[in-house]
Amino acid sequence: MTAGLVIFAVTYLLIAVQRLPFVHLNRPAASLLGAVAMVVGGVLSLQDAYAAIDFDVLVFLLGLMLIVGYLEVGKFFEWAAEWVLRRARTPDRLLLGVVVGGGLLSAFFVNDTICLVVTPVLLAALGPLRVRPTPYLLALAMGANVGSVLSITGNPQNMLVGIWSGTTFGGFLTHMLPVAAGGLALTYAYLRWSFRAELGEPFRERLETVPVAVDRPLVMKGVLVFGAACVAWLAGGSLPLVAISAGALMVAVAQRDPAYAIDRVEWSLLLFFASLFVVMRGLERTGAVAWIDARGLALVQGGGTPMAARVGIPVTFLTLLWGVAVLIVMG
């Protein structure tokens, strides 16, 4: 029990804090070391470690990443950003367009991808205007994060919730639509008020964008394949099976070297999740998960034991993921 708690604590520290002296590990590497330590330290057997990995989650992520990878290769996201920017003639409209556009794209494609791809396009358009980019970069970051709550494909946490809870793709959309819409409205209102002085001044020059060389056939295939996947999910299809089938179909029909899309798969994220599953199973063996779960769920359920046994690992796993995110932001 003690070994499992120590390994978990050290792993969590290495994941959350990246500035320790003489330690040069990124988060996937730290989680991998923790997973291996759980086995070498006798907390888990090798077979237990294999069984701890949720391949439904990894397969779902991989399938979605393949589709997104091809859309990146085809410059779909740059084209979408450029389309929004062309229609924003005032600072206020640009702010609204970035919040809503970033939110809608992130609702169906992973929010990290949207932020990474759209940021250079946004900065290139703002450069000649000689305006401070801060309001618009915040609009993109906040809009992408808020909008990503809308669907199961919006961010990895949603994927975990969707697969572990058994909720349907359509059910998730229905429940989260008011949250996402309200969150985007509040995000725009907050930024509009916070930067009201500079947003009230018109642009000194016309907002110009650099035309994007879109691979239209590839983008069309990617959009159609992803649309078909959404229809299959709405019809009740298996989340991981539909995702990996759509990813494989995209590889087959793209008629492009698959290396370009495969290179865009975040293999480090897949390693991170696989290793964390093992670390969490080791923590479970110590009894700590049951203890945390019983007390946490008692606050909202009056201590319902059957429910605690069923959702303890997902609740604790997600809580720890969000804890890591907070520490990363603060650090």
GUNUKE-754598 format. One record per residue (C-alpha): residue number from 1; chain; x, y, z. Coordinates in nm, 2 decimals, padded with zeros to 4 digits. Layout:
GUNUKE-754598
<r num="NUM" chaine="A" east="X" north="Y" up="Z"/>
...
end
This chain:
GUNUKE-754598
<r num="1" chaine="A" east="00.00" north="00.00" up="00.00"/>
<r num="2" chaine="A" east="00.28" north="00.24" up="00.10"/>
<r num="3" chaine="A" east="00.47" north="00.18" up="-00.22"/>
<r num="4" chaine="A" east="00.17" north="00.25" up="-00.44"/>
<r num="5" chaine="A" east="00.10" north="00.58" up="-00.26"/>
<r num="6" chaine="A" east="00.46" north="00.69" up="-00.29"/>
<r num="7" chaine="A" east="00.49" north="00.60" up="-00.66"/>
<r num="8" chaine="A" east="00.16" north="00.78" up="-00.73"/>
<r num="9" chaine="A" east="00.27" north="01.09" up="-00.53"/>
<r num="10" chaine="A" east="00.60" north="01.12" up="-00.70"/>
<r num="11" chaine="A" east="00.45" north="01.06" up="-01.05"/>
<r num="12" chaine="A" east="00.19" north="01.33" up="-00.99"/>
<r num="13" chaine="A" east="00.45" north="01.57" up="-00.87"/>
<r num="14" chaine="A" east="00.67" north="01.51" up="-01.18"/>
<r num="15" chaine="A" east="00.36" north="01.55" up="-01.41"/>
<r num="16" chaine="A" east="00.24" north="01.87" up="-01.24"/>
<r num="17" chaine="A" east="00.57" north="02.04" up="-01.17"/>
<r num="18" chaine="A" east="00.81" north="02.07" up="-01.47"/>
<r num="19" chaine="A" east="01.08" north="02.29" up="-01.31"/>
<r num="20" chaine="A" east="01.24" north="02.05" up="-01.05"/>
<r num="21" chaine="A" east="01.62" north="02.06" up="-01.04"/>
<r num="22" chaine="A" east="01.80" north="01.79" up="-01.23"/>
<r num="23" chaine="A" east="01.48" north="01.65" up="-01.36"/>
<r num="24" chaine="A" east="01.43" north="01.66" up="-01.74"/>
<r num="25" chaine="A" east="01.10" north="01.48" up="-01.79"/>
<r num="26" chaine="A" east="00.79" north="01.58" up="-01.98"/>
<r num="27" chaine="A" east="00.45" north="01.46" up="-01.87"/>
<r num="28" chaine="A" east="00.42" north="01.15" up="-02.09"/>
<r num="29" chaine="A" east="00.77" north="01.04" up="-01.98"/>
<r num="30" chaine="A" east="00.68" north="01.10" up="-01.61"/>
<r num="31" chaine="A" east="00.36" north="00.90" up="-01.64"/>
<r num="32" chaine="A" east="00.54" north="00.62" up="-01.81"/>
<r num="33" chaine="A" east="00.80" north="00.60" up="-01.53"/>
<r num="34" chaine="A" east="00.51" north="00.59" up="-01.28"/>
<r num="35" chaine="A" east="00.34" north="00.31" up="-01.47"/>
<r num="36" chaine="A" east="00.65" north="00.10" up="-01.49"/>
<r num="37" chaine="A" east="00.73" north="00.17" up="-01.12"/>
<r num="38" chaine="A" east="00.39" north="00.03" up="-01.02"/>
<r num="39" chaine="A" east="00.48" north="-00.30" up="-01.19"/>
<r num="40" chaine="A" east="00.84" north="-00.31" up="-01.08"/>
<r num="41" chaine="A" east="00.75" north="-00.21" up="-00.73"/>
<r num="42" chaine="A" east="00.51" north="-00.50" up="-00.70"/>
<r num="43" chaine="A" east="00.19" north="-00.30" up="-00.67"/>
<r num="44" chaine="A" east="00.06" north="-00.45" up="-01.00"/>
<r num="45" chaine="A" east="00.15" north="-00.75" up="-01.21"/>
<r num="46" chaine="A" east="00.23" north="-00.70" up="-01.57"/>
<r num="47" chaine="A" east="-00.11" north="-00.85" up="-01.67"/>
<r num="48" chaine="A" east="-00.29" north="-00.61" up="-01.42"/>
<r num="49" chaine="A" east="-00.11" north="-00.32" up="-01.60"/>
<r num="50" chaine="A" east="-00.23" north="-00.44" up="-01.94"/>
<r num="51" chaine="A" east="-00.58" north="-00.48" up="-01.81"/>
<r num="52" chaine="A" east="-00.58" north="-00.13" up="-01.66"/>
<r num="53" chaine="A" east="-00.54" north="00.04" up="-02.00"/>
<r num="54" chaine="A" east="-00.87" north="00.14" up="-02.14"/>
<r num="55" chaine="A" east="-00.83" north="00.08" up="-02.51"/>
<r num="56" chaine="A" east="-01.17" north="00.22" up="-02.60"/>
<r num="57" chaine="A" east="-01.04" north="00.56" up="-02.50"/>
<r num="58" chaine="A" east="-00.71" north="00.52" up="-02.68"/>
<r num="59" chaine="A" east="-00.88" north="00.39" up="-03.00"/>
<r num="60" chaine="A" east="-01.13" north="00.67" up="-02.99"/>
<r num="61" chaine="A" east="-00.86" north="00.93" up="-02.96"/>
<r num="62" chaine="A" east="-00.65" north="00.77" up="-03.24"/>
<r num="63" chaine="A" east="-00.94" north="00.76" up="-03.48"/>
<r num="64" chaine="A" east="-01.03" north="01.13" up="-03.42"/>
<r num="65" chaine="A" east="-00.66" north="01.24" up="-03.44"/>
<r num="66" chaine="A" east="-00.63" north="01.07" up="-03.78"/>
<r num="67" chaine="A" east="-00.92" north="01.26" up="-03.92"/>
<r num="68" chaine="A" east="-00.80" north="01.59" up="-03.77"/>
<r num="69" chaine="A" east="-00.46" north="01.52" up="-03.90"/>
<r num="70" chaine="A" east="-00.58" north="01.50" up="-04.26"/>
<r num="71" chaine="A" east="-00.79" north="01.82" up="-04.21"/>
<r num="72" chaine="A" east="-00.47" north="01.99" up="-04.08"/>
<r num="73" chaine="A" east="-00.28" north="01.87" up="-04.39"/>
<r num="74" chaine="A" east="-00.56" north="02.01" up="-04.61"/>
<r num="75" chaine="A" east="-00.55" north="02.35" up="-04.43"/>
<r num="76" chaine="A" east="-00.91" north="02.33" up="-04.33"/>
<r num="77" chaine="A" east="-00.87" north="02.50" up="-04.00"/>
<r num="78" chaine="A" east="-00.66" north="02.79" up="-04.15"/>
<r num="79" chaine="A" east="-00.93" north="02.83" up="-04.41"/>
<r num="80" chaine="A" east="-01.21" north="02.84" up="-04.14"/>
<r num="81" chaine="A" east="-01.01" north="03.10" up="-03.95"/>
<r num="82" chaine="A" east="-00.95" north="03.31" up="-04.26"/>
<r num="83" chaine="A" east="-01.32" north="03.29" up="-04.34"/>
<r num="84" chaine="A" east="-01.41" north="03.44" up="-04.00"/>
<r num="85" chaine="A" east="-01.15" north="03.71" up="-04.02"/>
<r num="86" chaine="A" east="-01.26" north="03.83" up="-04.36"/>
<r num="87" chaine="A" east="-01.60" north="03.91" up="-04.23"/>
<r num="88" chaine="A" east="-01.48" north="04.10" up="-03.92"/>
<r num="89" chaine="A" east="-01.47" north="04.46" up="-04.01"/>
<r num="90" chaine="A" east="-01.46" north="04.61" up="-03.66"/>
<r num="91" chaine="A" east="-01.28" north="04.51" up="-03.34"/>
<r num="92" chaine="A" east="-01.61" north="04.41" up="-03.18"/>
<r num="93" chaine="A" east="-01.71" north="04.19" up="-03.46"/>
<r num="94" chaine="A" east="-01.36" north="04.03" up="-03.47"/>
<r num="95" chaine="A" east="-01.38" north="03.95" up="-03.10"/>
<r num="96" chaine="A" east="-01.72" north="03.80" up="-03.14"/>
<r num="97" chaine="A" east="-01.61" north="03.60" up="-03.45"/>
<r num="98" chaine="A" east="-01.30" north="03.46" up="-03.27"/>
<r num="99" chaine="A" east="-01.50" north="03.36" up="-02.96"/>
<r num="100" chaine="A" east="-01.78" north="03.19" up="-03.15"/>
<r num="101" chaine="A" east="-01.57" north="03.06" up="-03.43"/>
<r num="102" chaine="A" east="-01.31" north="02.91" up="-03.20"/>
<r num="103" chaine="A" east="-01.58" north="02.77" up="-02.98"/>
<r num="104" chaine="A" east="-01.77" north="02.60" up="-03.26"/>
<r num="105" chaine="A" east="-01.45" north="02.45" up="-03.42"/>
<r num="106" chaine="A" east="-01.34" north="02.33" up="-03.07"/>
<r num="107" chaine="A" east="-01.68" north="02.18" up="-03.01"/>
<r num="108" chaine="A" east="-01.61" north="01.90" up="-03.26"/>
<r num="109" chaine="A" east="-01.24" north="01.90" up="-03.31"/>
<r num="110" chaine="A" east="-00.99" north="01.89" up="-03.02"/>
<r num="111" chaine="A" east="-00.95" north="02.24" up="-02.87"/>
<r num="112" chaine="A" east="-00.57" north="02.22" up="-02.85"/>
<r num="113" chaine="A" east="-00.55" north="02.17" up="-03.22"/>
<r num="114" chaine="A" east="-00.77" north="02.48" up="-03.29"/>
<r num="115" chaine="A" east="-00.56" north="02.70" up="-03.06"/>
<r num="116" chaine="A" east="-00.23" north="02.58" up="-03.22"/>
<r num="117" chaine="A" east="-00.35" north="02.62" up="-03.58"/>
<r num="118" chaine="A" east="-00.56" north="02.93" up="-03.56"/>
<r num="119" chaine="A" east="-00.32" north="03.15" up="-03.35"/>
<r num="120" chaine="A" east="-00.06" north="03.21" up="-03.63"/>
<r num="121" chaine="A" east="-00.34" north="03.30" up="-03.87"/>
<r num="122" chaine="A" east="-00.49" north="03.54" up="-03.62"/>
<r num="123" chaine="A" east="-00.15" north="03.71" up="-03.54"/>
<r num="124" chaine="A" east="-00.07" north="03.74" up="-03.91"/>
<r num="125" chaine="A" east="-00.39" north="03.92" up="-03.98"/>
<r num="126" chaine="A" east="-00.35" north="04.15" up="-03.67"/>
<r num="127" chaine="A" east="00.01" north="04.24" up="-03.74"/>
<r num="128" chaine="A" east="-00.05" north="04.52" up="-04.00"/>
<r num="129" chaine="A" east="-00.33" north="04.67" up="-03.80"/>
<r num="130" chaine="A" east="-00.09" north="04.77" up="-03.52"/>
<r num="131" chaine="A" east="-00.34" north="04.66" up="-03.25"/>
<r num="132" chaine="A" east="-00.27" north="04.47" up="-02.93"/>
<r num="133" chaine="A" east="-00.34" north="04.11" up="-02.99"/>
<r num="134" chaine="A" east="-00.42" north="04.02" up="-02.63"/>
<r num="135" chaine="A" east="-00.80" north="04.05" up="-02.64"/>
<r num="136" chaine="A" east="-00.82" north="03.83" up="-02.95"/>
<r num="137" chaine="A" east="-00.58" north="03.57" up="-02.83"/>
<r num="138" chaine="A" east="-00.77" north="03.55" up="-02.50"/>
<r num="139" chaine="A" east="-01.09" north="03.52" up="-02.71"/>
<r num="140" chaine="A" east="-00.95" north="03.23" up="-02.90"/>
<r num="141" chaine="A" east="-00.81" north="03.05" up="-02.59"/>
<r num="142" chaine="A" east="-01.12" north="03.10" up="-02.38"/>
<r num="143" chaine="A" east="-01.37" north="03.04" up="-02.66"/>
<r num="144" chaine="A" east="-01.20" north="02.72" up="-02.76"/>
<r num="145" chaine="A" east="-01.20" north="02.59" up="-02.40"/>
<r num="146" chaine="A" east="-01.56" north="02.68" up="-02.34"/>
<r num="147" chaine="A" east="-01.69" north="02.56" up="-02.68"/>
<r num="148" chaine="A" east="-01.51" north="02.23" up="-02.64"/>
<r num="149" chaine="A" east="-01.76" north="02.12" up="-02.36"/>
<r num="150" chaine="A" east="-02.03" north="02.09" up="-02.62"/>
<r num="151" chaine="A" east="-01.95" north="01.74" up="-02.76"/>
<r num="152" chaine="A" east="-01.76" north="01.43" up="-02.67"/>
<r num="153" chaine="A" east="-01.50" north="01.51" up="-02.94"/>
<r num="154" chaine="A" east="-01.42" north="01.85" up="-02.80"/>
<r num="155" chaine="A" east="-01.15" north="01.75" up="-02.56"/>
<r num="156" chaine="A" east="-00.99" north="01.44" up="-02.40"/>
<r num="157" chaine="A" east="-01.18" north="01.48" up="-02.08"/>
<r num="158" chaine="A" east="-01.51" north="01.48" up="-02.26"/>
<r num="159" chaine="A" east="-01.40" north="01.16" up="-02.44"/>
<r num="160" chaine="A" east="-01.33" north="00.99" up="-02.11"/>
<r num="161" chaine="A" east="-01.67" north="01.10" up="-01.97"/>
<r num="162" chaine="A" east="-01.85" north="00.99" up="-02.28"/>
<r num="163" chaine="A" east="-01.70" north="00.65" up="-02.30"/>
<r num="164" chaine="A" east="-01.70" north="00.57" up="-01.92"/>
<r num="165" chaine="A" east="-02.05" north="00.70" up="-01.86"/>
<r num="166" chaine="A" east="-02.20" north="00.53" up="-02.16"/>
<r num="167" chaine="A" east="-02.39" north="00.85" up="-02.26"/>
<r num="168" chaine="A" east="-02.48" north="00.88" up="-02.63"/>
<r num="169" chaine="A" east="-02.32" north="01.14" up="-02.86"/>
<r num="170" chaine="A" east="-02.66" north="01.31" up="-02.91"/>
<r num="171" chaine="A" east="-02.74" north="01.30" up="-02.54"/>
<r num="172" chaine="A" east="-02.41" north="01.47" up="-02.45"/>
<r num="173" chaine="A" east="-02.48" north="01.74" up="-02.71"/>
<r num="174" chaine="A" east="-02.83" north="01.80" up="-02.58"/>
<r num="175" chaine="A" east="-02.72" north="01.83" up="-02.22"/>
<r num="176" chaine="A" east="-02.42" north="02.05" up="-02.29"/>
<r num="177" chaine="A" east="-02.56" north="02.29" up="-02.55"/>
<r num="178" chaine="A" east="-02.70" north="02.53" up="-02.29"/>
<r num="179" chaine="A" east="-02.37" north="02.52" up="-02.10"/>
<r num="180" chaine="A" east="-02.16" north="02.59" up="-02.41"/>
<r num="181" chaine="A" east="-02.39" north="02.86" up="-02.55"/>
<r num="182" chaine="A" east="-02.41" north="03.04" up="-02.22"/>
<r num="183" chaine="A" east="-02.04" north="03.00" up="-02.16"/>
<r num="184" chaine="A" east="-01.96" north="03.15" up="-02.50"/>
<r num="185" chaine="A" east="-02.20" north="03.44" up="-02.44"/>
<r num="186" chaine="A" east="-02.04" north="03.51" up="-02.10"/>
<r num="187" chaine="A" east="-01.69" north="03.49" up="-02.25"/>
<r num="188" chaine="A" east="-01.77" north="03.75" up="-02.51"/>
<r num="189" chaine="A" east="-01.94" north="03.98" up="-02.26"/>
<r num="190" chaine="A" east="-01.65" north="03.95" up="-02.02"/>
<r num="191" chaine="A" east="-01.39" north="04.03" up="-02.28"/>
<r num="192" chaine="A" east="-01.60" north="04.30" up="-02.44"/>
<r num="193" chaine="A" east="-01.62" north="04.47" up="-02.10"/>
<r num="194" chaine="A" east="-01.26" north="04.41" up="-01.99"/>
<r num="195" chaine="A" east="-01.12" north="04.56" up="-02.32"/>
<r num="196" chaine="A" east="-01.40" north="04.81" up="-02.39"/>
<r num="197" chaine="A" east="-01.16" north="05.10" up="-02.44"/>
<r num="198" chaine="A" east="-00.95" north="04.95" up="-02.72"/>
<r num="199" chaine="A" east="-01.24" north="04.75" up="-02.88"/>
<r num="200" chaine="A" east="-01.43" north="05.08" up="-02.91"/>
<r num="201" chaine="A" east="-01.18" north="05.22" up="-03.15"/>
<r num="202" chaine="A" east="-01.21" north="05.13" up="-03.52"/>
<r num="203" chaine="A" east="-00.92" north="04.96" up="-03.70"/>
<r num="204" chaine="A" east="-00.69" north="05.22" up="-03.86"/>
<r num="205" chaine="A" east="-00.65" north="05.00" up="-04.17"/>
<r num="206" chaine="A" east="-00.86" north="04.74" up="-04.34"/>
<r num="207" chaine="A" east="-00.83" north="04.39" up="-04.20"/>
<r num="208" chaine="A" east="-00.65" north="04.18" up="-04.46"/>
<r num="209" chaine="A" east="-00.59" north="03.81" up="-04.46"/>
<r num="210" chaine="A" east="-00.34" north="03.59" up="-04.65"/>
<r num="211" chaine="A" east="-00.53" north="03.35" up="-04.88"/>
<r num="212" chaine="A" east="-00.49" north="02.99" up="-04.77"/>
<r num="213" chaine="A" east="-00.39" north="02.73" up="-05.02"/>
<r num="214" chaine="A" east="-00.66" north="02.48" up="-04.93"/>
<r num="215" chaine="A" east="-00.64" north="02.12" up="-05.05"/>
<r num="216" chaine="A" east="-01.01" north="02.12" up="-05.14"/>
<r num="217" chaine="A" east="-01.05" north="01.75" up="-05.24"/>
<r num="218" chaine="A" east="-00.88" north="01.64" up="-04.92"/>
<r num="219" chaine="A" east="-01.08" north="01.88" up="-04.70"/>
<r num="220" chaine="A" east="-01.40" north="01.77" up="-04.86"/>
<r num="221" chaine="A" east="-01.32" north="01.41" up="-04.79"/>
<r num="222" chaine="A" east="-01.23" north="01.49" up="-04.43"/>
<r num="223" chaine="A" east="-01.55" north="01.68" up="-04.37"/>
<r num="224" chaine="A" east="-01.76" north="01.41" up="-04.53"/>
<r num="225" chaine="A" east="-01.60" north="01.14" up="-04.33"/>
<r num="226" chaine="A" east="-01.63" north="01.33" up="-04.00"/>
<r num="227" chaine="A" east="-01.99" north="01.42" up="-04.08"/>
<r num="228" chaine="A" east="-02.06" north="01.05" up="-04.15"/>
<r num="229" chaine="A" east="-01.90" north="00.96" up="-03.82"/>
<r num="230" chaine="A" east="-02.12" north="01.22" up="-03.64"/>
<r num="231" chaine="A" east="-02.43" north="01.07" up="-03.80"/>
<r num="232" chaine="A" east="-02.32" north="00.72" up="-03.69"/>
<r num="233" chaine="A" east="-02.26" north="00.84" up="-03.34"/>
<r num="234" chaine="A" east="-02.60" north="01.01" up="-03.33"/>
<r num="235" chaine="A" east="-02.76" north="00.69" up="-03.45"/>
<r num="236" chaine="A" east="-02.61" north="00.51" up="-03.14"/>
<r num="237" chaine="A" east="-02.29" north="00.37" up="-03.29"/>
<r num="238" chaine="A" east="-02.00" north="00.27" up="-03.07"/>
<r num="239" chaine="A" east="-01.79" north="00.57" up="-03.00"/>
<r num="240" chaine="A" east="-01.44" north="00.40" up="-03.04"/>
<r num="241" chaine="A" east="-01.55" north="00.17" up="-03.33"/>
<r num="242" chaine="A" east="-01.70" north="00.46" up="-03.53"/>
<r num="243" chaine="A" east="-01.40" north="00.68" up="-03.46"/>
<r num="244" chaine="A" east="-01.13" north="00.43" up="-03.56"/>
<r num="245" chaine="A" east="-01.34" north="00.32" up="-03.87"/>
<r num="246" chaine="A" east="-01.37" north="00.68" up="-03.98"/>
<r num="247" chaine="A" east="-00.99" north="00.73" up="-03.93"/>
<r num="248" chaine="A" east="-00.91" north="00.42" up="-04.13"/>
<r num="249" chaine="A" east="-01.15" north="00.52" up="-04.40"/>
<r num="250" chaine="A" east="-00.98" north="00.86" up="-04.42"/>
<r num="251" chaine="A" east="-00.65" north="00.69" up="-04.47"/>
<r num="252" chaine="A" east="-00.79" north="00.48" up="-04.75"/>
<r num="253" chaine="A" east="-00.97" north="00.75" up="-04.94"/>
<r num="254" chaine="A" east="-00.73" north="01.05" up="-04.89"/>
<r num="255" chaine="A" east="-00.50" north="00.95" up="-05.17"/>
<r num="256" chaine="A" east="-00.22" north="01.13" up="-04.99"/>
<r num="257" chaine="A" east="00.09" north="00.99" up="-04.81"/>
<r num="258" chaine="A" east="-00.05" north="00.88" up="-04.47"/>
<r num="259" chaine="A" east="00.28" north="00.98" up="-04.31"/>
<r num="260" chaine="A" east="00.17" north="01.35" up="-04.31"/>
<r num="261" chaine="A" east="-00.14" north="01.27" up="-04.10"/>
<r num="262" chaine="A" east="00.02" north="01.01" up="-03.89"/>
<r num="263" chaine="A" east="00.29" north="01.26" up="-03.79"/>
<r num="264" chaine="A" east="00.02" north="01.48" up="-03.66"/>
<r num="265" chaine="A" east="-00.12" north="01.21" up="-03.42"/>
<r num="266" chaine="A" east="-00.03" north="01.31" up="-03.07"/>
<r num="267" chaine="A" east="00.13" north="00.98" up="-02.98"/>
<r num="268" chaine="A" east="00.27" north="01.14" up="-02.66"/>
<r num="269" chaine="A" east="-00.09" north="01.20" up="-02.55"/>
<r num="270" chaine="A" east="-00.18" north="00.84" up="-02.61"/>
<r num="271" chaine="A" east="00.12" north="00.73" up="-02.41"/>
<r num="272" chaine="A" east="00.03" north="00.98" up="-02.13"/>
<r num="273" chaine="A" east="-00.33" north="00.84" up="-02.10"/>
<r num="274" chaine="A" east="-00.22" north="00.47" up="-02.12"/>
<r num="275" chaine="A" east="00.04" north="00.52" up="-01.85"/>
<r num="276" chaine="A" east="-00.20" north="00.72" up="-01.63"/>
<r num="277" chaine="A" east="-00.45" north="00.43" up="-01.65"/>
<r num="278" chaine="A" east="-00.18" north="00.20" up="-01.50"/>
<r num="279" chaine="A" east="-00.08" north="00.45" up="-01.23"/>
<r num="280" chaine="A" east="-00.45" north="00.50" up="-01.13"/>
<r num="281" chaine="A" east="-00.50" north="00.12" up="-01.11"/>
<r num="282" chaine="A" east="-00.20" north="00.11" up="-00.88"/>
<r num="283" chaine="A" east="-00.35" north="00.38" up="-00.67"/>
<r num="284" chaine="A" east="-00.68" north="00.19" up="-00.66"/>
<r num="285" chaine="A" east="-00.50" north="-00.11" up="-00.52"/>
<r num="286" chaine="A" east="-00.39" north="00.10" up="-00.22"/>
<r num="287" chaine="A" east="-00.75" north="00.16" up="-00.12"/>
<r num="288" chaine="A" east="-00.71" north="00.54" up="-00.16"/>
<r num="289" chaine="A" east="-00.95" north="00.56" up="-00.45"/>
<r num="290" chaine="A" east="-01.23" north="00.39" up="-00.26"/>
<r num="291" chaine="A" east="-01.16" north="00.63" up="00.04"/>
<r num="292" chaine="A" east="-01.17" north="00.94" up="-00.18"/>
<r num="293" chaine="A" east="-01.47" north="00.82" up="-00.37"/>
<r num="294" chaine="A" east="-01.68" north="00.73" up="-00.07"/>
<r num="295" chaine="A" east="-01.63" north="01.07" up="00.09"/>
<r num="296" chaine="A" east="-01.67" north="01.27" up="-00.23"/>
<r num="297" chaine="A" east="-01.99" north="01.09" up="-00.34"/>
<r num="298" chaine="A" east="-02.13" north="01.10" up="00.01"/>
<r num="299" chaine="A" east="-02.16" north="01.48" up="-00.03"/>
<r num="300" chaine="A" east="-02.38" north="01.45" up="-00.33"/>
<r num="301" chaine="A" east="-02.55" north="01.11" up="-00.28"/>
<r num="302" chaine="A" east="-02.56" north="01.04" up="00.09"/>
<r num="303" chaine="A" east="-02.29" north="00.78" up="00.05"/>
<r num="304" chaine="A" east="-02.44" north="00.55" up="-00.21"/>
<r num="305" chaine="A" east="-02.21" north="00.25" up="-00.21"/>
<r num="306" chaine="A" east="-02.32" north="00.09" up="-00.54"/>
<r num="307" chaine="A" east="-02.27" north="00.41" up="-00.73"/>
<r num="308" chaine="A" east="-01.93" north="00.47" up="-00.56"/>
<r num="309" chaine="A" east="-01.81" north="00.13" up="-00.66"/>
<r num="310" chaine="A" east="-01.91" north="00.19" up="-01.02"/>
<r num="311" chaine="A" east="-01.77" north="00.53" up="-01.09"/>
<r num="312" chaine="A" east="-01.49" north="00.57" up="-00.84"/>
<r num="313" chaine="A" east="-01.20" north="00.54" up="-01.08"/>
<r num="314" chaine="A" east="-01.35" north="00.77" up="-01.35"/>
<r num="315" chaine="A" east="-01.43" north="01.04" up="-01.09"/>
<r num="316" chaine="A" east="-01.09" north="01.02" up="-00.93"/>
<r num="317" chaine="A" east="-00.91" north="01.00" up="-01.26"/>
<r num="318" chaine="A" east="-01.08" north="01.31" up="-01.40"/>
<r num="319" chaine="A" east="-01.03" north="01.50" up="-01.07"/>
<r num="320" chaine="A" east="-00.66" north="01.43" up="-01.09"/>
<r num="321" chaine="A" east="-00.64" north="01.54" up="-01.46"/>
<r num="322" chaine="A" east="-00.81" north="01.87" up="-01.38"/>
<r num="323" chaine="A" east="-00.58" north="01.91" up="-01.08"/>
<r num="324" chaine="A" east="-00.28" north="01.87" up="-01.31"/>
<r num="325" chaine="A" east="-00.43" north="02.13" up="-01.55"/>
<r num="326" chaine="A" east="-00.47" north="02.38" up="-01.27"/>
<r num="327" chaine="A" east="-00.11" north="02.32" up="-01.14"/>
<r num="328" chaine="A" east="00.02" north="02.36" up="-01.50"/>
<r num="329" chaine="A" east="-00.16" north="02.69" up="-01.54"/>
<r num="330" chaine="A" east="-00.04" north="02.82" up="-01.20"/>
<r num="331" chaine="A" east="00.32" north="02.70" up="-01.27"/>
end
